[in-house]
């Protein structure tokens, strides 16, 4: 186990290393509080909705962004998804992601979002979110949906949605590097609403009457990595031995999802955002199942029996109405 993996495990379960780092974690929290108090961003030229995390690591944010983009499009908005572009190397900033870009150029999550969205939506990359939003507005989009950005205080968004998942959504409650949090838990109150899976909702008490909406991540089917036109039903996993190859922040959740579907997974874990190459998976036992975020990096060298577990986020029925009412002041 690497030092990073050890530390991430101790964020959830406790340990001497995480405890020793608490003074640094307290400093991180103080700096984040100072920034909240003294940095006052400006609004963009079009309405903006931030979908963010309080901590690092996977929380289901990317499928939630995809689901929100679909809901907002149905409601009549022209949606541009805005991403910082972590790990991306585009030819210029800001950059509009193309469906046939390489993962190295666009980044894995932005490329996945661009490939999943219809022609009415787009994905723009730039560390300066204002520049990305301005580019989207020039192209005719009238709402920006930020994939992450809760801590991007240079922007004053129209709505802030904070995502929580899992039975310990705040980890050990400490800030980096002593825990998984980017800010102290009180920063939760700067959100306009919380999006929570059932486990997180049970773990976090209601505070100050903030709206809370439940979501769940629902597996849909298996799609061939090298040919998305081929698919098979989830019932085909019943009793089947599979290799679960993944490079995501919380790989145990992926394995648990496969087990819940009746599969017998053999885990093969890679670091988060791992830049997959052919040799990484060439000799692994088949069939192989991976997440969509991993598959987007493996399409060119995947074998015939490599599959993506396709998932979608489903929000409770009351959420779309709340979202539309909250955006009414920006309707033209």
C-alpha positions as CSV (number, residue, x, y, z in Angstrom):
1,X,0.0,0.0,0.0
2,X,1.4,3.4,-1.0
3,X,1.7,6.3,1.5
4,X,-1.2,8.1,-0.2
5,X,-3.4,5.0,0.0
6,X,-2.4,4.6,3.7
7,X,-3.3,8.2,4.4
8,X,-6.7,7.9,2.6
9,X,-7.5,4.8,4.5
10,X,-6.7,6.6,7.8
11,X,-9.0,9.5,6.8
12,X,-11.9,7.1,7.2
13,X,-10.6,4.6,9.8
14,X,-8.1,6.6,11.9
15,X,-4.4,6.1,12.4
16,X,-1.2,7.6,13.7
17,X,-0.2,9.3,10.5
18,X,-3.5,11.2,10.1
19,X,-3.4,12.1,13.8
20,X,0.1,13.5,13.5
21,X,-1.0,15.7,10.6
22,X,-3.8,17.4,12.4
23,X,-1.9,20.7,13.0
24,X,-1.4,21.0,9.3
25,X,-5.1,20.2,8.8
26,X,-6.1,22.9,11.2
27,X,-4.0,25.4,9.2
28,X,-5.7,24.3,6.0
29,X,-9.1,25.0,7.7
30,X,-8.0,28.4,8.9
31,X,-6.8,29.4,5.4
32,X,-10.0,28.2,3.8
33,X,-12.0,30.2,6.4
34,X,-10.0,33.3,5.7
35,X,-10.6,33.0,2.0
36,X,-14.3,32.6,2.5
37,X,-14.4,35.8,4.5
38,X,-12.2,38.0,2.3
39,X,-12.5,36.8,-1.3
40,X,-15.7,38.0,-2.8
41,X,-16.1,36.8,-6.4
42,X,-18.1,38.4,-9.2
43,X,-21.1,36.9,-11.0
44,X,-20.8,35.6,-14.6
45,X,-22.7,37.0,-17.6
46,X,-25.0,34.0,-17.6
47,X,-26.5,32.1,-14.6
48,X,-24.2,29.5,-13.1
49,X,-24.9,26.4,-11.0
50,X,-21.9,24.9,-9.1
51,X,-21.9,21.2,-8.3
52,X,-19.2,20.7,-5.7
53,X,-17.6,18.7,-2.9
54,X,-16.5,19.6,0.6
55,X,-13.8,16.9,0.4
56,X,-11.6,15.1,-2.1
57,X,-12.3,11.8,-3.6
58,X,-15.3,10.3,-5.5
59,X,-18.8,11.2,-4.4
60,X,-20.8,10.6,-7.6
61,X,-20.4,14.2,-8.7
62,X,-19.7,13.4,-12.4
63,X,-22.9,11.3,-13.0
64,X,-24.8,14.0,-11.1
65,X,-23.5,16.7,-13.4
66,X,-24.6,14.7,-16.4
67,X,-28.0,14.1,-14.9
68,X,-28.4,17.8,-14.1
69,X,-27.3,18.8,-17.6
70,X,-30.1,16.6,-19.0
71,X,-32.7,18.0,-16.6
72,X,-31.8,21.6,-17.3
73,X,-31.8,21.0,-21.1
74,X,-35.3,19.5,-20.8
75,X,-36.3,22.7,-18.8
76,X,-35.3,24.8,-21.8
77,X,-31.8,26.0,-20.9
78,X,-28.8,25.8,-23.3
79,X,-26.3,24.1,-20.9
80,X,-22.5,24.4,-21.0
81,X,-20.6,22.2,-18.6
82,X,-17.5,24.0,-17.2
83,X,-14.5,22.2,-15.8
84,X,-11.2,23.2,-14.4
85,X,-9.6,20.7,-16.7
86,X,-7.5,18.8,-14.1
87,X,-4.8,16.8,-15.9
88,X,-5.9,18.1,-19.3
89,X,-3.4,19.4,-21.9
90,X,-5.6,21.3,-24.4
91,X,-4.0,23.4,-27.2
92,X,-5.3,26.6,-25.6
93,X,-7.4,27.9,-22.7
94,X,-10.4,28.1,-22.7
95,X,-11.0,25.0,-24.7
96,X,-14.2,23.4,-25.9
97,X,-13.9,19.6,-25.6
98,X,-14.5,17.6,-28.8
99,X,-16.0,14.1,-28.6
100,X,-13.0,12.6,-30.5
101,X,-10.3,14.3,-28.3
102,X,-7.8,12.1,-26.5
103,X,-8.1,11.7,-22.7
104,X,-4.6,13.3,-22.4
105,X,-5.8,16.4,-24.2
106,X,-9.2,16.8,-22.6
107,X,-8.9,15.0,-19.3
108,X,-10.9,11.8,-18.4
109,X,-14.0,13.3,-16.7
110,X,-14.5,16.2,-19.2
111,X,-14.1,13.8,-22.1
112,X,-16.6,11.4,-20.6
113,X,-19.1,14.2,-20.1
114,X,-18.6,15.5,-23.6
115,X,-19.2,12.0,-25.1
116,X,-22.3,11.5,-23.0
117,X,-24.0,14.8,-23.7
118,X,-26.1,15.5,-26.7
119,X,-25.5,18.1,-29.4
120,X,-27.4,20.8,-27.4
121,X,-24.7,20.8,-24.6
122,X,-21.0,21.4,-24.5
123,X,-18.0,21.0,-22.2
124,X,-15.5,23.9,-21.7
125,X,-12.2,23.7,-19.9
126,X,-10.3,26.5,-18.2
127,X,-8.7,27.0,-14.7
128,X,-10.2,30.5,-14.9
129,X,-13.9,29.6,-14.8
130,X,-14.9,33.2,-15.9
131,X,-13.1,32.8,-19.2
132,X,-14.7,29.4,-19.9
133,X,-18.1,30.8,-19.1
134,X,-17.5,33.8,-21.3
135,X,-16.5,31.4,-24.2
136,X,-19.7,29.4,-23.7
137,X,-21.8,32.5,-23.7
138,X,-20.3,33.7,-27.0
139,X,-21.3,30.3,-28.4
140,X,-24.9,30.9,-27.4
141,X,-25.2,28.9,-24.2
142,X,-27.3,30.6,-21.5
143,X,-26.5,28.5,-18.4
144,X,-23.1,27.3,-17.0
145,X,-23.0,24.1,-15.0
146,X,-19.7,23.9,-13.1
147,X,-18.3,20.4,-12.5
148,X,-16.6,21.2,-9.1
149,X,-15.9,24.8,-8.2
150,X,-17.4,25.1,-4.7
151,X,-14.0,26.5,-3.6
152,X,-13.5,28.7,-6.7
153,X,-14.3,31.9,-4.9
154,X,-13.4,34.2,-7.8
155,X,-16.9,33.3,-9.1
156,X,-20.1,34.2,-7.4
157,X,-22.5,31.5,-8.7
158,X,-26.3,31.7,-9.0
159,X,-26.7,28.4,-7.1
160,X,-24.3,26.2,-5.1
161,X,-25.1,22.5,-4.8
162,X,-23.0,20.4,-2.5
163,X,-22.7,16.6,-2.9
164,X,-22.3,14.1,-0.1
165,X,-22.2,10.3,-0.3
166,X,-21.3,7.3,1.7
167,X,-21.7,6.4,5.4
168,X,-18.8,8.8,6.4
169,X,-19.3,11.7,4.0
170,X,-17.0,14.0,6.0
171,X,-14.4,11.3,6.7
172,X,-12.7,12.0,10.0
173,X,-13.9,15.6,10.0
174,X,-10.4,17.1,9.5
175,X,-9.0,19.1,6.7
176,X,-6.2,18.1,4.3
177,X,-3.7,16.5,4.9
178,X,-5.1,15.2,8.2
179,X,-8.4,14.3,6.6
180,X,-10.3,14.5,3.3
181,X,-11.9,18.0,3.7
182,X,-10.9,21.0,1.7
183,X,-12.7,23.2,4.2
184,X,-14.1,22.9,7.7
185,X,-17.6,21.3,8.0
186,X,-19.2,24.7,8.6
187,X,-18.6,25.6,5.0
188,X,-21.5,23.3,4.2
189,X,-23.8,26.2,5.2
190,X,-22.6,28.2,2.2
191,X,-24.5,25.9,-0.1
192,X,-28.0,26.5,-1.4
193,X,-28.9,22.8,-1.2
194,X,-27.3,19.5,-0.5
195,X,-27.5,16.4,-2.8
196,X,-27.1,13.3,-0.7
197,X,-27.3,9.5,-1.1
198,X,-29.2,7.6,1.5
199,X,-26.1,6.7,3.6
200,X,-24.9,10.4,3.7
201,X,-28.4,11.6,4.6
202,X,-28.4,9.2,7.6
203,X,-25.0,10.5,8.7
204,X,-25.5,14.3,8.4
205,X,-28.1,16.0,10.6
206,X,-30.3,18.7,9.1
207,X,-28.9,22.2,9.7
208,X,-30.5,25.6,9.3
209,X,-33.3,24.3,7.1
210,X,-31.1,23.9,4.1
211,X,-32.9,22.0,1.3
212,X,-31.7,18.3,1.1
213,X,-32.4,16.1,-1.9
214,X,-31.7,12.5,-2.2
215,X,-30.0,10.9,-5.2
216,X,-28.9,7.4,-6.0
217,X,-26.4,6.0,-8.5
218,X,-28.2,3.4,-10.6
219,X,-26.4,0.8,-12.8
220,X,-28.0,0.6,-16.2
221,X,-26.2,-2.0,-18.3
222,X,-22.8,-3.2,-19.6
223,X,-21.4,-1.5,-22.7
224,X,-18.5,-2.8,-24.7
225,X,-15.5,-0.5,-24.1
226,X,-14.2,-0.8,-27.7
227,X,-17.7,-0.6,-29.3
228,X,-20.4,1.4,-27.4
229,X,-23.0,0.0,-29.8
230,X,-22.7,-3.4,-28.1
231,X,-24.3,-3.9,-24.7
232,X,-25.6,-6.7,-22.4
233,X,-27.9,-6.8,-19.5
234,X,-26.9,-6.6,-15.8
235,X,-28.4,-10.0,-15.2
236,X,-25.4,-11.4,-17.2
237,X,-23.2,-10.7,-14.2
238,X,-25.0,-13.2,-12.0
239,X,-22.4,-15.7,-10.7
240,X,-19.8,-14.5,-13.2
241,X,-16.1,-14.1,-12.2
242,X,-14.9,-10.7,-13.5
243,X,-11.8,-8.6,-13.2
244,X,-12.7,-5.2,-11.7
245,X,-10.1,-2.9,-13.2
246,X,-10.4,0.7,-12.1
247,X,-8.4,3.9,-11.3
248,X,-10.8,6.0,-9.3
249,X,-10.8,7.6,-5.8
250,X,-12.9,5.0,-4.0
251,X,-12.5,1.8,-5.9
252,X,-14.2,-0.3,-3.2
253,X,-17.5,1.2,-4.1
254,X,-17.2,0.0,-7.6
255,X,-16.4,-3.5,-6.4
256,X,-19.4,-3.4,-4.0
257,X,-21.6,-2.4,-7.0
258,X,-20.5,-5.4,-8.9
259,X,-21.1,-7.7,-5.9
260,X,-24.6,-6.2,-5.5
261,X,-25.3,-7.2,-9.1
262,X,-24.3,-10.8,-8.4
263,X,-20.8,-10.8,-9.9
264,X,-17.7,-12.3,-8.3
265,X,-15.1,-9.5,-8.8
266,X,-11.3,-9.8,-8.6
267,X,-10.1,-6.2,-7.9
268,X,-7.2,-4.7,-9.9
269,X,-6.8,-1.2,-8.5
270,X,-4.8,1.6,-10.1
271,X,-4.2,5.2,-8.8
272,X,-7.0,7.8,-9.2
273,X,-6.9,9.4,-12.7
274,X,-4.4,6.7,-13.8
275,X,-3.4,7.2,-17.5
276,X,-4.1,3.7,-18.7
277,X,-2.0,2.2,-21.5
278,X,-2.5,-1.2,-23.3
279,X,0.0,-3.0,-21.1
280,X,-1.9,-2.2,-17.9
281,X,-4.9,-4.4,-18.9
282,X,-3.5,-6.6,-21.7
283,X,-2.9,-9.7,-19.5
284,X,-5.7,-9.4,-17.0
285,X,-8.2,-12.2,-16.9
286,X,-11.4,-11.6,-18.9
287,X,-14.2,-10.6,-18.7
288,X,-13.0,-7.3,-17.5
289,X,-15.4,-4.6,-16.1
290,X,-14.4,-0.9,-15.5
291,X,-16.1,2.4,-14.8
292,X,-16.9,4.8,-17.6
293,X,-14.2,7.2,-16.4
294,X,-11.6,4.4,-16.9
295,X,-13.1,3.1,-20.1
296,X,-12.8,6.5,-21.9
297,X,-9.0,6.1,-21.6
298,X,-9.0,2.4,-22.7
299,X,-11.3,2.5,-25.8
300,X,-8.5,2.3,-28.4
301,X,-6.8,-0.8,-27.0
302,X,-9.7,-2.6,-25.2
303,X,-10.4,-6.2,-26.0
304,X,-13.7,-7.7,-27.1
305,X,-14.6,-8.9,-23.5
306,X,-13.9,-5.6,-21.8
307,X,-17.0,-3.9,-20.5
308,X,-18.1,-0.5,-19.0
309,X,-20.6,-0.6,-16.1
310,X,-22.9,2.2,-17.3
311,X,-24.5,4.2,-14.4
312,X,-26.8,7.2,-14.1
313,X,-27.6,9.4,-11.2
314,X,-31.3,9.6,-10.3
315,X,-32.6,12.6,-8.2
316,X,-35.7,12.6,-6.1
317,X,-38.8,13.9,-8.0
318,X,-39.1,17.1,-6.0
319,X,-35.6,18.4,-7.1
320,X,-36.3,19.5,-10.7
321,X,-39.1,21.8,-9.5
322,X,-37.0,23.3,-6.8
323,X,-34.1,23.8,-9.3
324,X,-36.4,25.5,-11.8
325,X,-38.0,27.8,-9.2
326,X,-34.5,28.7,-7.9
327,X,-33.4,29.8,-11.4
328,X,-36.5,31.8,-12.1
329,X,-34.8,35.2,-11.4
330,X,-32.4,34.5,-14.3
331,X,-35.1,33.5,-16.8
332,X,-35.2,36.0,-19.7
